[in-house]
Amino acid sequence: MEIVEGIHQVDGVNANVYVVVEGKQVTLIDTGMPGNSGKILNYVGTIGLQASDVSQIVLTHHHIDHVGSVYELKKATNAKIAVHEEDADFVAGKKAAPKNKNILIRALSSVFKIKPVEVDTRLKEGDRVGRLIVVHTPGHTPGSICLHDVQNKVLFVGDALRYAGGKLEGPNERFTPDMSLANQSIQKIAKLDFDLMLSGHGDPLRPDAAKHVREFSASRT
């Protein structure tokens, strides 16, 4: 579905995948679980664009439900892969991802094998991907990022926050090794200016999303 002009969400891929359209250039934010590349590219086709129009794939962090289809999408589109420098070696297969204490995550990792993919751009705080500005928000993973569309007052938060069932929440503690750092990242997010928040799971939060995040952040201190 198109959430606002030029920003679309692909459903049914186990973590939200966003399609950001700037003219004829397409940026994908996250890739869902393995096996979803066809569904994502089919959606790109429904909005009048082609696989070759996908020029960038930005990963908010290295967890399987966000990077699972990156290898297939890279192969189909030849897009550049961008991820924060702290998570890049996990995506590229140069480092083994830290073993999660959660049994479910360990089981998923044993069943679904992620194919490593070369990272073209190792992102840092303040870098730009098209009109999106990188905001480093570690805690959920070392290289977790948000992407701030200042022009349209939209913030993509990955798993740093979640809005579902009318409730705003922080990252799932079972999958977040450093909750103290994650809470600091929420405080950082609360200082940004955005009207629409789009998370890796759950629903869009709007209007006045920043106001809700500020109130949520204050309640956790």
Summary of the structure (lengths in Angstrom):
residues: 221
radius of gyration: 16.0
end to end distance: 35.8
largest distance: 46.3
contacts: 761
relative contact order: 0.14
helix: 30%
strand: 28%
